[in-house]
Amino acid sequence: MMKTRVFFIFLSVMALFAVGCSDYSKALKSPNPQVKFDMALKLYNDKAYIKSMPLWEELIGLTRGTKMSEDVYYYYAKSQFGAHDFYLANYYFKNFAKTFSTSPRAEECQFLAAICSYNLSPDASLDQTDTKTAINELQLFLDLFPKSALRDSANTMIGTLNAKIESKEFEVAKLYYTTEKYKGAVNALKEFQTTYPSSIYREEALYLIVKSYYLYAEGSVPEKKLERYRLATESYITFATAFPKSNYLKDAEVYYEKSRRQIEKLTASN
């Protein structure tokens, strides 16, 4: 009895599937844009985004210049977004906002274009070109729609993306120290703290400048050592003044004392 019931359920599902496929096939072959649109919208509402694509693509050409064109373009862009093809969705959302600039949907599409770029932003360890693009697009959205209800969301996302870029740039600067290129480390870390004076990485950056100056002096030719040990002591004072309770302070003090002793020794020998 149970097997019979399961069998009939299976047949019912297959029948519905066959009808659905038949309707879809008819819509694909139909010359009527409305038939295609109704099927494409049904698939969109059912989240069958990829399956809806051939219909939307046909409709873009068939409805160009008609009242239906805006709806077609909007749902096509949204289908790309639903399918997580953020590169194409970004392209079509921006085109929609430009082509239908007076549409009530233009604001939403401009925002969603920026969201696509936001979703394409990679981890902080990777190249941040897409992150910078996302920031620019979110800022463009804010410029175009300064009173938007989505303003706070856009600003929050810009903050998140900027933090990612900041992290990446600190790691790039720190890499000079890690690879024992101490002159480059000093320059890169100083540039970093100039660019990000309130960075959460400022404490570590200042500490690494102290250590890099000392190690740079250690490897220098004799006539350059005195100057570079003095720079190490000066950078320590800057660091200790800015972060008197830093966990790095004791270690930095070691390099300060070593530099100071070397200065005394070199001064006495001159």
C-alpha positions in Angstrom: 0.0 0.0 0.0 2.8 2.4 1.0 4.7 1.6 -2.2 1.7 2.3 -4.3 1.2 5.6 -2.6 4.8 6.6 -3.1 4.6 5.6 -6.7 1.5 7.8 -7.3 3.2 10.7 -5.6 6.3 10.2 -7.9 4.0 10.1 -11.0 2.3 13.4 -9.8 5.6 15.2 -9.3 6.9 14.0 -12.7 3.6 15.1 -14.4 4.0 18.6 -12.8 7.6 18.7 -13.9 6.7 17.7 -17.5 4.0 20.4 -17.5 6.5 22.9 -16.2 9.1 21.9 -18.8 6.4 22.0 -21.5 5.3 25.5 -20.4 8.9 26.7 -20.3 9.6 25.2 -23.8 6.5 27.0 -25.1 7.6 30.3 -23.6 11.0 30.0 -25.2 9.5 29.3 -28.6 6.7 31.8 -28.3 6.9 35.0 -30.4 4.7 36.8 -27.7 6.9 38.9 -25.3 4.2 38.8 -22.6 4.3 35.0 -22.6 8.0 35.0 -22.2 7.9 37.7 -19.6 5.3 35.9 -17.5 7.4 32.7 -17.5 10.6 34.5 -16.8 9.0 36.4 -13.9 7.6 33.1 -12.5 11.1 31.5 -12.6 12.5 34.6 -11.0 10.0 34.5 -8.2 10.8 30.7 -7.8 14.5 31.7 -7.5 15.3 29.7 -10.7 17.5 32.6 -11.8 19.7 30.7 -14.2 16.8 29.1 -16.0 15.2 32.5 -16.4 18.2 34.0 -18.2 17.5 32.9 -21.8 14.1 34.4 -21.6 15.3 37.7 -20.1 18.1 37.9 -22.7 15.6 37.4 -25.5 13.2 40.0 -24.0 15.9 42.7 -23.8 16.0 42.7 -27.6 12.3 42.2 -28.1 11.1 44.9 -25.7 13.7 47.6 -26.5 11.9 51.0 -26.7 8.7 49.7 -25.1 7.2 50.2 -21.7 8.1 46.6 -20.8 11.8 47.3 -21.3 12.4 48.8 -17.9 10.8 45.7 -16.1 12.8 43.3 -18.3 16.1 45.1 -17.6 15.4 45.3 -13.9 14.6 41.6 -13.5 17.5 40.6 -15.7 19.9 42.5 -13.5 18.2 41.1 -10.3 18.4 37.5 -11.8 22.2 37.9 -12.3 22.4 39.1 -8.7 20.4 36.2 -7.5 22.6 33.8 -9.4 25.6 35.5 -7.7 27.2 36.6 -10.9 28.2 39.8 -9.4 30.4 41.1 -12.2 27.5 40.9 -14.7 24.9 42.1 -12.2 27.1 45.1 -11.4 27.3 45.9 -15.1 23.5 45.6 -15.6 22.6 47.5 -12.5 24.8 50.4 -13.4 23.3 50.4 -17.0 19.8 50.3 -15.5 20.5 53.3 -13.3 22.0 55.2 -16.3 19.4 54.2 -18.9 16.3 54.6 -16.6 17.7 57.4 -14.4 14.2 58.8 -13.6 12.9 55.4 -12.6 11.9 54.9 -8.9 14.2 51.8 -9.1 17.3 53.8 -10.2 18.3 54.3 -6.5 18.0 50.6 -5.7 20.0 49.6 -8.8 22.8 52.1 -8.1 23.0 50.7 -4.6 22.9 47.1 -5.7 25.7 47.8 -8.2 27.8 48.9 -5.3 26.7 45.8 -3.3 28.0 43.6 -6.2 31.4 45.3 -5.9 31.3 44.9 -2.2 30.6 41.2 -2.5 33.6 41.0 -5.0 36.0 42.5 -2.4 38.5 39.8 -1.5 40.2 39.0 1.8 42.6 41.6 3.1 45.6 39.4 2.2 44.8 39.7 -1.5 44.9 42.5 -4.1 42.4 45.2 -3.1 41.5 46.6 -6.5 37.9 45.4 -6.3 37.7 46.8 -2.7 38.7 50.3 -4.0 36.1 50.0 -6.8 33.5 49.1 -4.2 34.4 52.2 -2.1 34.2 54.4 -5.2 30.8 53.0 -6.2 29.3 53.3 -2.7 30.6 56.9 -2.6 29.0 57.6 -6.0 25.7 56.2 -4.6 25.9 58.6 -1.6 26.7 61.5 -4.0 23.8 60.7 -6.3 21.3 59.9 -3.5 22.4 62.0 -0.4 19.1 61.6 1.3 18.7 57.9 0.7 17.4 55.7 3.5 20.4 53.4 2.6 22.9 56.1 3.5 23.9 54.6 6.8 24.3 51.1 5.3 26.6 52.6 2.5 28.7 54.4 5.1 29.1 51.3 7.2 30.2 49.3 4.2 32.7 52.0 3.2 34.1 51.8 6.7 34.5 48.1 6.5 36.2 48.3 3.1 38.6 51.0 4.2 39.6 48.9 7.2 40.4 46.1 4.8 42.6 48.3 2.7 44.3 49.7 5.8 45.0 46.1 7.0 46.5 45.2 3.6 48.7 48.3 3.5 50.0 47.7 7.0 50.9 44.1 6.0 52.7 45.4 2.9 54.7 47.8 5.0 55.4 45.2 7.6 56.7 42.8 4.9 59.8 45.0 4.4 60.6 44.3 8.1 59.9 40.6 7.8 62.2 40.3 4.8 64.9 42.2 6.6 64.8 45.3 4.3 65.1 47.6 7.2 65.5 50.9 5.3 62.5 50.1 3.2 60.6 49.1 6.4 61.3 52.5 8.0 60.1 54.4 5.0 57.0 52.2 4.4 55.9 52.2 8.1 56.4 56.0 8.3 54.3 56.4 5.2 51.7 54.1 6.6 51.3 56.1 9.8 51.1 59.3 7.9 48.3 57.9 5.8 46.6 56.4 8.7 47.4 58.5 11.8 44.6 56.9 13.9 45.1 53.4 12.7 44.7 50.4 15.1 48.1 49.3 13.7 49.9 52.6 14.7 51.3 51.2 17.9 52.9 48.2 16.2 54.1 50.4 13.3 55.9 52.8 15.7 57.5 49.8 17.5 58.7 48.3 14.2 60.2 51.6 13.2 62.3 51.5 16.4 63.5 48.0 15.8 64.1 48.6 12.1 66.2 51.7 12.7 68.3 49.7 15.2 68.8 46.7 12.9 69.5 49.1 10.0 72.2 50.8 12.0 73.7 47.4 13.0 74.2 46.5 9.3 75.4 49.9 8.2 78.9 51.0 7.2 80.8 52.6 10.1 80.4 56.2 9.0 76.6 55.8 8.9 76.1 54.0 12.2 76.0 57.0 14.6 73.3 58.8 12.6 71.1 55.7 12.4 71.5 54.8 16.1 70.4 58.3 16.9 67.3 57.9 14.7 66.6 54.7 16.6 66.7 56.5 20.0 64.5 59.3 18.6 62.0 56.9 17.3 61.8 55.1 20.6 61.0 58.4 22.4 58.2 59.0 19.8 56.9 55.5 20.4 57.1 55.6 24.2 55.4 59.0 24.4 52.5 57.9 22.2 52.1 54.5 23.9 53.5 54.6 27.4 51.7 51.4 28.4 52.4 49.4 25.3 53.1 45.7 25.5 56.0 46.4 23.1 57.5 48.9 25.4 60.0 46.7 27.2 61.3 45.2 24.0 61.6 48.6 22.4 63.5 49.8 25.4 66.1 47.1 24.8 66.8 48.6 21.4 66.8 52.1 22.8 69.5 51.1 25.4 71.6 49.2 22.9 71.4 52.2 20.5 72.3 54.7 23.3 75.4 52.6 24.3 76.5 52.5 20.7 76.1 56.2 20.4 78.3 56.7 23.5 80.9 54.3 22.2 81.0 55.9 18.7 81.0 59.4 20.1 83.9 58.6 22.4 86.0 57.1 19.6 85.6 60.2 17.4 
